[in-house]
Amino acid sequence: MRSGRFLPEPSAGAASRAPLVLVADAQEWFARALETVLLPAGYSVLKAYTARGVLEQVELTEPDAVILAVDLPGGDGLNLTRLLRADERVTPSTPIILTQPAPATRRQTLAALRAGAGELWGHKLDAEELLLRLATQLRAKADADHAWAEGLVDATTQLYNARGLARRVRELAAGARRRAAPLACVAFAVEEEAGQSPERVSRVLREAARTSDALGRIGPREFAVIAPETGADAARRLAERLAGALVGQPRRPTVVPTEFLAGYAAVADAATPKFDPATLLAHASAALATATRDPAGGRIRQCESGSREG
């Protein structure tokens, strides 16, 4: 699943927008040629001309398919395919199609498949065949994403459910561990008398959070954010920002709305051997429970266990 802020909507929602294809080739004429085939067929198209441009576009847009030149400035196409397959914003079923100017040899095709590409195409493409192959791969992606999302998404809010969030924290922790980076979780609740519906909370949460954050609903009125590259101080500021966003007015950092409660936990270095990503959400939830039992002691609480993990 993507990371982004939330999982893809079920297939009915996905069908409401045109599939987004990222075309990456240093030769602008070829990128434009693909665009003239894809646009009339109902696809949206983004273009990139360097390896760096591909990674930036994937981070910003999370495309449904990537058509990628083997020889791209700034990075070999095979290595770039491996990077994309390791990226949390690219689902395992996202089509990645490599292209090259000459017909592919068996050795080249096998290398592309081993790198994670679905196909290797020569530049002399039949437009009808291209569209049929792409449509087939995107149907398979939609089925796979929908099946994967069914058990990991809260139906009301389209955020991760507790199971989905537990999975995402493991994935984000793996990336943070490779970078020896911080990782945090903020769990919060809006009291029932505040009149905040889960749908509104989820909408505000998406607007307030970063693209890299994983968002989830972990209870009837409880939500959580897994925040990469975020230490304890930044996690508290995130909780304060969420509090202000939910109330709908800016607030001083020291003033927390009376209807808002939160707990947070953070690890300063996810590469530390004693850090277990499975405990991060549990520690933030425990801190939220403490704030709920004794709001007079602070409506935003840090879990002491979580603070010692880094």
NUKOL-188099 format. One record per residue: residue number from 1; x, y, z of N, C-alpha, C, CB in turn. Coordinates in steps of 0.001 Angstrom, whole numbers, plus 500000, padded with zeros to 6 digits. Each point is the difference from the previous one (the first is absolute). Glycine has a CB too. Example, Ala and Ser with C-alpha at 12.3 -4.5 7.8 and 13.67 -1.06 7.14 Angstrom:
2
PAKE resi     nx     ny     nz    cax    cay    caz     cx     cy     cz    cbx    cby    cbz
PAKE    1 513190 494310 507800 499110 501190 500000 500900 501200 500000 498108 498827 501246
PAKE    2 501542 502223 498034 500820 501190 500060 499230 501090 500730 501184 499372 497855
***
This chain:
310
PAKE resi     nx     ny     nz    cax    cay    caz     cx     cy     cz    cbx    cby    cbz
PAKE    1 500797 498806 500000 499203 501194 500000 500815 501221 500000 498291 498797 501134
PAKE    2 501124 502299 498413 500726 501197 499992 499970 500620 501386 499490 500311 497578
PAKE    3 501666 500534 502252 499964 500633 501213 499477 501317 499964 501730 498700 500579
PAKE    4 498562 501753 498971 499306 501195 499933 499236 500202 501184 499951 499858 497688
PAKE    5 498979 500876 502185 499302 500243 501229 499044 498874 500351 500221 502415 499565
PAKE    6 499184 496963 499410 499033 498954 500285 499999 499018 498841 498583 501571 501395
PAKE    7 500799 497297 498825 499967 498962 498992 499088 500392 498831 500450 498293 501787
PAKE    8 499737 501071 497059 499097 500287 498896 498566 499672 500360 501849 499556 498405
PAKE    9 497234 501215 501075 498605 499706 500221 499626 498730 499240 499490 502456 500329
PAKE   10 499418 496883 500069 499570 498832 499261 499788 500316 498530 498947 499127 502068
PAKE   11 500864 499817 497138 500007 500152 498550 498985 501005 499485 500764 497679 499875
PAKE   12 498078 502460 500805 499010 500980 499543 500557 501403 500062 498171 498509 500772
PAKE   13 502616 501801 500282 500605 501327 500110 501100 500187 498987 499445 500037 502408
PAKE   14 501346 498872 497378 501108 500104 499050 499500 500238 498590 501354 498505 501448
PAKE   15 497459 500950 498268 499473 500142 498653 499542 501421 499705 499315 497623 500088
PAKE   16 500579 503218 500927 499492 501351 499805 501064 500949 499468 498384 499583 501827
PAKE   17 502860 499985 498077 501044 500855 499465 500790 499237 498938 500142 501261 502189
PAKE   18 500512 499494 496943 500795 499375 498943 501270 499412 500602 499077 501612 498283
PAKE   19 501327 497192 501295 501272 499446 500485 501157 500925 499618 499077 497652 499805
PAKE   20 501845 502526 501121 501123 500913 499806 501244 499205 499606 499022 501626 501679
PAKE   21 501534 498694 497157 501185 499314 499495 501170 500983 500000 498582 498439 498567
PAKE   22 502515 501171 502053 501229 500793 499992 500893 499479 498883 499840 500457 502501
PAKE   23 500457 500404 496531 500853 499648 498864 501352 500674 500211 497999 499762 498417
PAKE   24 503071 499438 501614 501330 500544 500267 500947 499614 498875 499593 499884 502485
PAKE   25 500859 501102 496779 500925 499762 498888 500745 501292 499719 498502 498207 499001
PAKE   26 502801 501689 500755 500785 501202 499705 499634 500583 498649 501857 499103 501391
PAKE   27 497604 500064 497719 499599 500468 498676 498581 500544 500068 501520 498317 498882
PAKE   28 498366 503001 501057 498679 500609 500153 499037 499558 498898 501086 501960 501103
PAKE   29 499430 497797 497697 499123 499595 498903 499324 498672 500308 501464 501225 498383
PAKE   30 499282 497853 502270 499410 498695 500317 498962 500137 501107 502131 498859 499311
PAKE   31 498180 501959 501691 499027 500231 501063 498725 500605 499442 501863 500305 501635
PAKE   32 498287 500624 497423 498817 500621 499390 499219 498997 499144 501198 502210 499997
PAKE   33 499535 496886 499343 499334 498987 499185 499144 499091 500873 501887 500081 498345
PAKE   34 498654 499508 502794 499212 499187 500926 498796 500780 500510 502069 498752 500669
PAKE   35 498139 502518 499609 498917 500833 500502 498856 500085 498990 501663 501314 501341
PAKE   36 498668 498791 497375 498948 500105 498979 499203 498703 499876 501409 501660 498766
PAKE   37 499174 497224 501663 499277 498728 500005 499165 499856 501269 501816 498966 498608
PAKE   38 498736 501436 502518 499364 499759 501295 498838 500957 500281 502190 499162 500819
PAKE   39 497979 502109 498846 498959 500980 500338 498654 499681 499347 501792 501708 500236
PAKE   40 498154 498002 498453 498700 499688 499403 499369 498727 500568 500780 501135 497937
PAKE   41 500041 497995 502662 499485 498753 500567 499485 500184 501429 501600 498751 498550
PAKE   42 498440 502491 501945 499430 500257 501314 500978 500023 501152 498016 498979 499125
PAKE   43 503285 501037 500569 501006 500054 501048 500437 501443 500264 500772 497696 499356
PAKE   44 499634 502570 501888 500730 501229 500303 501489 499691 499903 498136 500869 501520
PAKE   45 502650 500108 498025 501417 499755 499762 500844 501059 500691 499456 498918 497805
PAKE   46 501569 500632 502887 501053 500863 500527 501304 499595 499330 498801 500303 502235
PAKE   47 502097 500655 497578 501266 499686 499335 501178 500380 500895 498921 500353 497747
PAKE   48 502129 498851 502153 501257 500291 500686 501119 499677 499021 499026 499499 502323
PAKE   49 502116 501179 497829 501085 499842 499035 501305 499545 500648 498921 501755 498622
PAKE   50 501080 498108 502707 501181 499533 500721 499564 499031 501102 501235 502168 499497
PAKE   51 499731 497084 501027 499696 499082 501103 499508 500776 501215 501733 498385 499156
PAKE   52 498883 502733 501126 499569 500819 501131 498556 500477 499799 502388 500732 500383
PAKE   53 497291 499644 498376 498644 500439 499715 498988 498890 500235 500913 501604 498340
PAKE   54 499450 497162 501338 499103 498865 500243 499703 499864 501484 500910 498831 497977
PAKE   55 500139 501171 502838 499808 499823 501438 499174 501140 500598 502181 498767 500108
PAKE   56 498046 502454 499417 499224 501138 500502 498527 499871 499612 502047 501451 499848
PAKE   57 497685 498139 498924 498612 499856 499560 499296 498871 500758 500650 500863 497728
PAKE   58 500055 498039 502522 499397 498897 500755 499647 500450 501406 501304 498343 498648
PAKE   59 499578 502430 501966 499729 500493 501353 498787 500920 500029 502433 499815 500520
PAKE   60 497408 500992 498451 498922 500991 499988 498664 499431 499542 501714 501718 499571
PAKE   61 498317 497314 499502 498765 499626 499327 499575 498552 500161 500557 501736 498420
PAKE   62 500353 497349 501923 499692 498578 500112 499274 499486 498745 499870 500256 502507
PAKE   63 500828 499658 496367 499349 499627 498741 499475 498567 500008 501490 501607 498844
PAKE   64 497549 498136 500281 499437 498657 499875 500884 499091 499164 497731 500975 500227
PAKE   65 503086 499604 498899 500927 499227 499179 501188 500882 499646 498116 498578 499068
PAKE   66 503035 500787 500694 501224 500722 499635 500555 499377 498727 500509 500580 502433
PAKE   67 499725 500249 496553 500672 499574 498767 501362 500685 500001 497792 499683 498691
PAKE   68 503256 499520 501411 501312 500511 500386 501060 499568 499000 499312 499952 502406
PAKE   69 501481 501013 497084 501086 499680 499074 501131 499298 500743 499392 501982 498564
PAKE   70 501198 497011 500773 501136 499297 500598 501171 500953 500192 499252 497852 498934
PAKE   71 500978 503001 500078 501114 500948 500048 499449 501380 500336 501335 498645 498307
PAKE   72 498690 501712 502962 499426 501266 500453 501079 500815 500706 497707 498943 500239
PAKE   73 502449 502328 499450 501033 500817 500653 499868 499967 501520 500054 501479 497985
PAKE   74 501073 498292 502657 500015 500021 501464 499751 498656 500643 499238 502300 499851
PAKE   75 500519 496656 499370 499782 498698 500619 499658 498933 498983 499247 501157 502043
PAKE   76 501339 497677 498137 499702 498858 499150 498570 499530 500231 502422 499326 500031
PAKE   77 496879 500340 498877 498598 499627 500118 499755 498791 500873 499688 500954 497786
PAKE   78 501206 498067 502178 499824 498802 500827 500128 500349 501482 500905 498569 498133
PAKE   79 500115 502213 502205 500158 500403 501405 498834 500874 500455 502494 499877 499743
PAKE   80 497047 500998 499367 498871 500855 500354 498743 499155 500228 501007 501896 498667
PAKE   81 498815 497062 500535 498864 499099 500209 500082 499355 501373 499870 499564 497534
PAKE   82 501322 500016 502862 500165 499401 501339 499655 501011 501091 501795 498478 499103
PAKE   83 498638 502775 500697 499674 501037 500988 498491 500212 500098 502204 501114 499539
PAKE   84 497130 498895 499314 498551 500195 500002 499296 498836 500690 500182 501323 497875
PAKE   85 500267 497465 501883 499381 498843 500635 500189 500022 501523 500393 498692 497896
PAKE   86 500680 501965 502562 500231 500104 501442 499289 501200 500615 502196 498891 499666
PAKE   87 497237 501978 499473 499349 501223 500486 498622 499666 500542 501272 501393 498333
PAKE   88 498422 499128 502856 498713 499709 500646 498816 500586 499237 501183 499951 502183
PAKE   89 499080 501003 496900 498902 500607 499237 499655 499216 498728 500706 502214 500902
PAKE   90 500080 496769 498794 499756 499170 498828 499539 498630 500470 501734 501257 498638
PAKE   91 497043 498382 501078 499497 498712 500458 500665 498883 499204 497795 501046 500660
PAKE   92 502232 497742 499887 500604 498878 499269 499345 499755 498645 500572 498985 502186
PAKE   93 498172 501429 497666 499282 499745 498753 500042 501176 499023 498527 498482 501283
PAKE   94 502155 502609 499065 500109 501135 499077 500814 499617 498767 499830 501594 501938
PAKE   95 499627 498526 496853 500779 499647 498807 501204 500924 499817 497907 499130 498937
PAKE   96 503259 500284 500900 501208 500728 499617 500470 499384 498693 500653 500547 502429
PAKE   97 499325 500247 496499 500324 499520 498658 501262 500712 499544 497557 499531 499453
PAKE   98 503475 499703 500217 501246 500570 499504 499967 500077 498483 501241 499094 501989
PAKE   99 499376 501943 497465 500080 500161 498548 501450 500232 499592 497654 500942 499928
PAKE  100 502659 498691 498827 501320 500265 499434 499859 500176 498497 501142 498676 501836
PAKE  101 499836 501968 497506 499853 500305 498573 499963 498766 499107 501158 502120 500453
PAKE  102 499567 496808 499927 500112 498815 499148 499145 498864 500551 502327 500688 499331
PAKE  103 497348 498331 499834 499278 498822 500496 500777 499327 501123 498970 499671 497736
PAKE  104 500309 499775 503236 500630 499420 501186 500489 498586 499724 498533 501409 501453
PAKE  105 502669 498289 499018 500491 498630 499948 499446 499226 501201 502115 500740 498784
PAKE  106 498024 497952 501158 499524 499176 501122 500743 500383 501286 499453 498100 498406
PAKE  107 501835 502121 501503 500793 500359 501184 499523 501322 500589 501974 498767 499055
PAKE  108 497757 502217 500099 499510 501290 500481 498624 499877 500646 501322 501123 498208
PAKE  109 497812 498065 501183 498659 499814 500555 500064 499349 501369 499078 499806 497690
PAKE  110 501752 499177 502449 500124 499330 501294 500553 500956 501063 500354 497807 498813
PAKE  111 500614 503039 500796 500556 500969 500953 498930 500987 500448 502260 499769 498926
PAKE  112 496889 500660 500130 498919 500926 500351 499008 499347 500949 500269 501137 497790
PAKE  113 499358 497625 501937 499058 499296 500867 500585 499784 501393 499025 498873 497988
PAKE  114 502256 500790 502085 500640 499801 501307 500042 501302 500796 501384 498145 499026
PAKE  115 498729 502984 500283 500038 501289 500700 498635 500418 500529 501897 500657 498549
PAKE  116 497043 498691 500945 498659 500338 500479 499095 500605 498962 501007 500323 502166
PAKE  117 499477 499800 496588 499155 500522 498934 499024 498924 499534 501834 501577 499287
PAKE  118 497030 498885 500185 499033 499055 499468 500324 499602 498571 498287 500983 501496
PAKE  119 502325 499956 497754 500328 499742 498599 501164 500881 499587 497611 499368 499496
PAKE  120 503017 500261 499380 501010 500831 499345 499576 500159 498551 501867 499213 501563
PAKE  121 497872 502026 498014 499512 500289 498655 501070 500699 499178 497666 500161 500880
PAKE  122 502357 499566 497816 500780 500800 499074 499208 501244 499631 501164 497943 499108
PAKE  123 499500 503079 500352 499323 501255 499694 498995 499880 498861 502019 501168 500798
PAKE  124 498179 497857 498290 499045 499840 498910 498781 499230 500527 501873 500029 498255
PAKE  125 497178 500731 502296 498858 499404 500668 498750 500096 499139 501014 500572 502204
PAKE  126 498183 498396 497871 498679 500026 499416 499058 500634 501017 500470 497935 498576
PAKE  127 498887 503166 501060 499180 500749 500960 498875 499141 500579 500536 502102 498752
PAKE  128 498813 497119 500409 498896 499181 500496 500502 498953 500986 498768 500368 497850
PAKE  129 502364 498998 501834 500559 498996 500914 500417 500645 501321 500792 498643 498030
PAKE  130 499824 502544 501874 500407 500718 501217 498799 500219 500925 501850 501143 498711
PAKE  131 497056 499351 500737 498823 500303 500813 499386 498733 500592 499574 502009 498573
PAKE  132 500392 496917 500640 499434 498754 500511 500849 499431 501127 499021 499545 497749
PAKE  133 502288 500477 502085 500885 499473 501051 499899 500852 501275 501572 499108 498224
PAKE  134 498420 502210 501603 499924 500881 501168 498667 499830 500723 501524 501638 498859
PAKE  135 497384 498268 500384 498687 499824 500619 499942 498694 500788 498953 501329 498146
PAKE  136 501642 497615 501311 500003 498718 500701 500764 500101 501311 499848 498806 497807
PAKE  137 501307 501848 502164 500795 500127 501218 499314 500881 501029 502059 499678 498648
PAKE  138 497264 501369 500910 499316 500877 500948 498772 499330 500602 500826 501969 498716
PAKE  139 498491 497171 500531 498889 499241 500587 500514 499066 501086 498737 500129 497828
PAKE  140 502396 499234 501908 500595 499122 501000 500420 500793 501236 500785 498464 498174
PAKE  141 499747 502736 501609 500392 500849 501132 498791 500384 500835 501925 500877 498671
PAKE  142 496989 499524 500656 498801 500409 500733 499454 498855 500841 499471 501644 498190
PAKE  143 500505 497156 501243 499509 498843 500749 500892 499710 501199 499028 499058 497894
PAKE  144 502288 501000 501891 500934 499698 501082 499928 501050 501101 501498 498855 498360
PAKE  145 498462 502421 501244 499935 501069 501004 498701 499931 500786 501435 501444 498547
PAKE  146 497475 498262 500756 498714 499927 500685 499979 498834 500988 498878 501022 497995
PAKE  147 501618 497839 501575 500029 498839 500892 500886 500269 501211 499610 498486 498037
PAKE  148 501513 502175 501733 500909 500308 501100 499386 501027 500948 501949 499488 498510
PAKE  149 497344 501468 500912 499441 501081 500804 498805 499559 500825 500796 501584 498287
PAKE  150 498484 497404 501247 498776 499597 500684 500217 499721 501479 499208 499060 497861
PAKE  151 501905 500302 502465 500229 499650 501393 500799 501011 500775 499878 497698 499299
PAKE  152 500521 503403 500071 500917 500938 500646 499461 501420 500091 501836 498596 499172
PAKE  153 496937 501616 500341 499444 501352 499940 498710 500081 500798 501040 500340 497747
PAKE  154 498804 500765 502971 498746 500289 500684 498985 500472 498966 501213 500598 502156
PAKE  155 497649 498723 497776 499027 500282 498940 499425 501409 500087 499448 497584 499968
PAKE  156 500381 502943 501235 499362 501307 500165 500904 501142 499567 498684 499058 501875
PAKE  157 502582 500874 498514 500908 501127 499781 500977 499796 498850 499793 500471 502398
PAKE  158 500369 498281 497130 500993 499650 498991 501422 500253 500484 498322 500527 498245
PAKE  159 501869 499548 503063 501333 499988 500586 500368 498551 500311 499697 502342 500977
PAKE  160 501564 497420 499346 500373 498675 500474 499188 499652 501247 502328 500278 499050
PAKE  161 497312 498446 501088 499481 499534 501284 501183 499582 500868 497806 499232 498944
PAKE  162 501923 500240 502243 501086 499661 500920 500946 498971 499385 498486 500497 501934
PAKE  163 500940 498539 497360 500835 498986 499359 500871 500615 498909 498258 498270 500503
PAKE  164 501131 502587 498668 500759 500644 498943 501090 500910 500544 497989 499876 498568
PAKE  165 501703 500839 502511 500984 500911 500575 501168 499210 500606 498173 501690 500465
PAKE  166 501512 497164 500133 501067 499156 500552 500946 499532 498896 498457 499252 501840
PAKE  167 500980 500471 497009 500837 499600 498864 500842 501166 499516 498293 498298 499335
PAKE  168 501097 502886 500554 500732 501163 499503 501125 500425 500934 497927 500731 498860
PAKE  169 501859 499124 502440 501066 500407 500922 501219 499089 499824 498279 500870 501649
PAKE  170 501498 497856 498023 501139 499112 499743 500733 500422 498731 498798 498112 501150
PAKE  171 500433 502255 497819 500617 500419 498746 500772 501307 500160 498167 498846 498761
PAKE  172 501217 502133 501921 500684 501280 500209 501207 499843 500920 497823 501189 499666
PAKE  173 502068 497903 501309 501135 499762 500900 501178 499388 499245 498404 499691 501917
PAKE  174 501310 499460 497103 501077 499404 499214 500769 501084 499250 498670 497873 499763
PAKE  175 500608 503087 499652 500666 501101 499317 500772 500890 500963 498216 499936 498278
PAKE  176 501182 500351 502886 500681 500831 500998 501238 499296 500541 497808 501051 500613
PAKE  177 502113 497627 499504 501157 499250 500495 501162 500090 499029 498468 498446 501210
PAKE  178 501245 501478 497484 501075 500100 499011 500682 501367 500059 498769 498381 498530
PAKE  179 500471 502647 501809 500554 501362 500045 500446 500418 501398 498528 500569 498091
PAKE  180 501288 498540 502886 500269 500343 501406 499273 501289 500372 502255 498862 499878
PAKE  181 496484 501216 499702 499204 501217 500148 498980 499847 501122 500311 500496 497561
PAKE  182 499145 500622 502915 498960 499933 501038 498652 499586 499412 501212 501773 501298
PAKE  183 497920 497765 499587 498651 499592 499608 499086 500228 501201 500875 498264 498323
PAKE  184 497931 502230 501423 499089 500321 501101 498583 499563 499676 501447 501936 500628
PAKE  185 497762 497940 500433 498569 499728 499853 499234 500939 500926 500434 497562 499395
PAKE  186 498531 503052 500080 499088 500823 500790 498618 499343 499942 501337 502146 499525
PAKE  187 498125 497502 501634 498629 499482 500086 499146 501072 500663 500791 497567 500140
PAKE  188 498022 502690 499315 499181 501060 500585 498527 499631 499946 501711 501698 499328
PAKE  189 497521 498997 501467 498550 499798 500049 499335 501352 500152 500258 497692 501014
PAKE  190 498570 502436 498376 499164 501189 500168 498762 499559 500759 500863 501106 497855
PAKE  191 498882 499520 503273 498908 499555 500862 498659 500118 499287 501320 500694 502012
PAKE  192 497780 498396 498300 498742 499851 499276 499160 501266 500021 500048 497597 500558
PAKE  193 499972 503107 500572 499159 501197 500095 500480 501128 499088 499480 499362 502348
PAKE  194 501716 500500 497086 500505 501029 499091 499268 499974 498665 502229 499845 501109
PAKE  195 497026 499089 498623 499219 499936 498771 500819 499770 498752 498412 501473 501090
PAKE  196 502789 497953 499043 500867 499746 498849 499684 498613 499431 501824 501493 500970
PAKE  197 497689 498442 497815 499735 498710 499386 501308 499368 499545 497718 500779 499271
PAKE  198 502347 497884 500656 501218 499352 499500 500370 500475 498603 499455 498017 501393
PAKE  199 499539 502234 497764 500280 500462 498642 500692 501355 500007 498019 498723 499184
PAKE  200 501514 502189 501685 500631 501316 500062 501414 499890 500558 497748 501070 500301
PAKE  201 502422 498122 500737 501332 499841 500583 500967 499475 498944 498990 499570 502277
PAKE  202 500568 499435 496953 500891 499430 498983 500345 501043 498938 499003 497724 500402
PAKE  203 500027 503101 499215 500252 501032 498999 501010 501024 500516 497678 499675 499094
PAKE  204 502139 500773 502126 500933 500967 500582 501382 499382 500161 498100 501120 501197
PAKE  205 501917 497609 499175 501263 499307 500212 500794 499932 498698 498959 498656 501857
PAKE  206 500382 501038 497047 500686 499953 498711 500574 501358 499620 498474 498160 499295
PAKE  207 500767 502899 501000 500454 501338 499646 501175 500449 500862 497683 500539 499269
PAKE  208 502326 499033 501994 501032 500474 500926 501276 499174 499944 498191 500818 501462
PAKE  209 501707 497927 498128 501160 499116 500024 500849 500170 498751 498710 498380 501385
PAKE  210 502501 501087 498666 500893 500003 498853 499699 498796 499109 501777 501192 501348
PAKE  211 498680 498897 497412 499809 498884 499078 500672 498739 500510 499865 501613 498114
PAKE  212 501260 498523 502558 500755 498833 500470 499387 499341 501229 502029 501062 499080
PAKE  213 497036 499593 501593 499399 499445 501207 498995 498907 499664 500328 502194 501146
PAKE  214 499565 496824 499743 498970 498965 499881 498900 500311 501001 501693 498256 499240
PAKE  215 497068 501765 500293 498869 500431 500813 499056 498835 500235 500200 502331 499096
PAKE  216 499290 497557 502135 499109 498895 500286 498948 500334 501031 501834 498497 499425
PAKE  217 497100 500703 500555 498953 500055 501017 500134 498738 500834 498425 501387 498528
PAKE  218 501835 498778 502764 500287 498848 500852 498895 499727 501004 502404 500482 499723
PAKE  219 496528 500303 500252 498869 499803 500896 498838 500852 499539 501539 499484 501915
PAKE  220 497315 500437 498760 498839 500790 499580 500293 501490 499878 498581 498308 501093
PAKE  221 502201 502234 499841 500345 501420 499959 501502 500218 500135 497766 500535 500967
PAKE  222 503004 498405 498812 501445 500063 500162 500681 499868 498630 499809 499022 502338
PAKE  223 501203 501802 497462 500734 500030 498747 501492 500017 500307 498099 501211 498833
PAKE  224 502711 498481 500165 501448 499999 500211 500722 500427 498731 499762 498183 501713
PAKE  225 501414 502405 498484 500881 500410 498908 501368 499381 500252 498727 502185 499636
PAKE  226 501793 497085 499391 501387 499539 500047 500811 500987 499171 499343 497526 500288
PAKE  227 501630 503123 500343 500703 501117 499362 501491 499696 499846 498317 501593 500970
PAKE  228 502149 498139 497807 501436 499804 499768 500781 501292 500224 499463 498191 498352
PAKE  229 501824 501654 501901 500911 501145 500177 499480 500943 501083 500695 499826 497585
PAKE  230 498728 499638 503462 499370 500818 501043 500443 499506 501370 498005 500453 498511
PAKE  231 502641 500449 502251 500396 499675 501357 498922 500384 500997 502378 500306 499350
PAKE  232 497957 499605 501936 499005 500233 501042 499474 501434 499995 501117 498247 501361
PAKE  233 499774 502734 498518 499543 501402 500011 499101 500290 498804 502103 500673 501191
PAKE  234 498293 498828 497647 499183 500217 498805 498665 499261 500105 502095 500283 498640
PAKE  235 497896 498569 502037 498750 499262 500176 499021 500798 500863 501252 497823 499773
PAKE  236 499254 502816 501247 499112 500826 500825 499453 501182 499195 501293 499328 502058
PAKE  237 499569 501281 497132 499520 501111 499162 498951 499515 498997 502229 501148 500254
PAKE  238 497951 497636 499260 499003 499430 499096 498659 499845 500713 501818 498796 498744
PAKE  239 498210 500711 502492 498759 499863 500766 499339 501356 500219 500936 497969 501132
PAKE  240 499863 503043 499172 499436 501341 500207 499402 500552 498711 501676 500408 501818
PAKE  241 498989 499311 497044 499482 500476 498719 498682 499307 499656 502348 500458 499229
PAKE  242 497570 498254 501055 498754 499273 499761 498873 500538 500866 501321 497972 499398
PAKE  243 499001 502335 501845 498988 500544 500901 499427 501293 499438 501165 498950 501959
PAKE  244 499704 501953 497594 499535 501263 499443 499209 499814 498719 501957 501093 501024
PAKE  245 498485 497962 498124 499311 499767 498736 498599 499445 500226 502208 499600 498901
PAKE  246 497642 499530 502080 498695 499389 500253 499012 501008 500575 501134 497809 500375
PAKE  247 499363 503106 500408 499128 501021 500570 499656 501059 498955 501007 499593 502267
PAKE  248 499888 500548 496744 499709 500930 498915 500491 501401 500248 498058 498638 499505
PAKE  249 502859 501542 501423 500564 501327 500229 501411 499857 500536 497713 500962 500442
PAKE  250 503173 499976 499223 501374 499921 500507 500039 500165 501507 500837 500897 497832
PAKE  251 500088 498360 502780 500125 500086 501452 501467 500111 500381 497885 498664 500304
PAKE  252 502333 501921 500857 501364 500044 500516 500439 498590 500338 499666 502334 500904
PAKE  253 501626 497310 498890 500459 498640 500242 499696 499488 501408 501774 500436 498345
PAKE  254 498175 500459 502629 499787 499564 501382 498529 499819 500336 502086 501173 500618
PAKE  255 497024 499199 498469 498569 499900 500266 499421 498871 499162 499855 502470 500535
PAKE  256 499635 496488 500126 499431 498848 499315 498493 500028 500197 502120 498635 500329
PAKE  257 497098 501195 498617 498544 500010 500148 499542 498974 501025 499784 500757 497633
PAKE  258 499223 499588 503123 499541 499103 501069 499403 498712 499451 499568 501993 501421
PAKE  259 499982 498018 497322 499398 498791 499439 501019 499076 499351 497934 501299 499640
PAKE  260 503337 499079 500372 501055 499248 499324 500920 499339 501008 499883 501573 498065
PAKE  261 500433 497150 501701 500938 499249 500836 500973 499267 499081 498273 499726 501866
PAKE  262 502976 500175 498555 500985 499336 499143 501104 499373 500826 499493 501615 498175
PAKE  263 501105 497357 501246 501212 499397 500548 500976 499777 498864 498714 498886 501877
PAKE  264 502577 501157 498416 500982 499792 498946 501194 499226 500524 499257 502108 498892
PAKE  265 501404 497223 500184 501230 499264 500299 500932 500193 498818 498788 498273 501453
PAKE  266 502509 501752 498817 500965 500234 498931 501292 499268 500307 498972 502237 499508
PAKE  267 501705 497372 499439 501337 499438 500109 500940 500914 499229 499118 497612 500228
PAKE  268 501991 502760 500391 500929 500933 499368 500796 499358 498870 500153 501200 502163
PAKE  269 500066 497493 497923 500776 499281 498988 499379 498612 499846 502149 501293 500550
PAKE  270 497157 498493 498349 499309 498729 499808 500957 498836 499790 498109 501262 499036
PAKE  271 503196 499043 500781 500981 498934 499815 500485 499422 501321 500694 501093 497889
PAKE  272 498896 499505 503222 500446 499473 501285 499471 498577 500178 500056 502335 500989
PAKE  273 500775 496728 499444 499596 498586 500042 498776 499733 500871 502367 499432 499626
PAKE  274 497420 501345 501409 498895 499710 500917 498658 500529 499515 501641 500050 501837
PAKE  275 498345 500687 497049 498745 500569 499527 499158 498945 499301 501107 502228 499756
PAKE  276 497663 497619 500691 499041 499096 499382 498861 500847 499447 500613 498081 501574
PAKE  277 499237 501994 497096 498968 500875 499431 498588 499651 500460 501469 500289 498038
PAKE  278 498306 498455 502346 498667 499601 500438 499579 500720 501275 500372 497781 498943
PAKE  279 500603 502721 501819 499661 500665 501265 499667 501471 499834 501469 498390 501136
PAKE  280 498858 502198 497715 499850 501448 499857 498538 500426 500117 502034 500034 498541
PAKE  281 497086 499304 500720 498575 500324 500070 499440 499671 501379 499781 499567 497536
PAKE  282 500675 499321 503050 499517 499620 501329 500398 501040 501047 500149 497580 499346
PAKE  283 501063 502937 500559 500460 501003 500970 499235 501313 499850 502272 498939 499983
PAKE  284 497492 501481 498768 499231 501227 499791 498572 499825 500502 501426 500569 498007
PAKE  285 497993 498263 501758 498643 499729 500487 499952 499981 501518 499537 498687 497930
PAKE  286 501511 500784 502693 500054 499989 501459 500080 501415 500554 501113 497762 499930
PAKE  287 499666 503096 499393 500086 501394 500440 498656 500705 499815 502451 500041 499408
PAKE  288 496833 499642 499520 498664 500556 499800 499062 499548 501119 500376 500031 497506
PAKE  289 499719 498697 502879 499158 499495 501089 500294 500736 501300 499918 497755 498890
PAKE  290 501355 502556 501348 500368 500761 501202 499381 501391 499974 502148 498718 500150
PAKE  291 497923 501943 498696 499399 501331 499879 498485 499934 500183 501856 500686 498452
PAKE  292 497536 498234 501078 498546 499854 500137 499596 499821 501462 499907 498986 497708
PAKE  293 500884 500224 503024 499694 499767 501423 500230 501246 500835 500619 497609 499713
PAKE  294 500399 503167 499943 500360 501151 500829 500330 501205 499114 500873 498452 501803
PAKE  295 498125 502140 497545 500277 501139 499109 500570 501205 500735 498166 499205 498547
PAKE  296 501563 500897 502742 500549 501131 500760 501517 499951 500052 497919 500061 501367
PAKE  297 502643 498747 498487 501455 499861 500019 500648 500309 498668 499725 498309 501749
PAKE  298 499483 502036 497252 500522 500316 498673 499181 499299 498945 502295 500305 500936
PAKE  299 497213 500440 498106 499142 499410 498970 500807 499401 498852 498234 501646 500608
PAKE  300 503056 498631 499356 500904 499345 499061 501117 499386 500834 499447 501625 498079
PAKE  301 500690 497062 501862 500968 499294 500838 501000 499223 499158 498283 499831 501800
PAKE  302 502936 500146 498646 501021 499155 499399 500122 498704 500788 501233 502029 499155
PAKE  303 498874 496864 500119 500206 498722 500654 501462 499892 500413 498130 498932 498658
PAKE  304 502102 500873 502600 501376 499931 500495 500745 498816 499395 499267 501084 502131
PAKE  305 500043 497781 497692 500650 498841 499398 500464 500332 498602 498594 498464 501373
PAKE  306 500524 502225 497862 500349 500366 498634 501176 500962 499970 497628 499656 499324
PAKE  307 502455 501262 501643 501065 501003 499969 501355 499403 500280 498365 501687 500713
PAKE  308 501676 497136 499915 501291 499390 500293 500497 499061 498923 499425 500206 502354
PAKE  309 499753 499598 496593 500381 499016 498989 501152 500490 499141 497660 499174 499981
PAKE  310 502509 502104 499914 501099 500491 499174 501151 500411 500841 498413 500737 498300
***
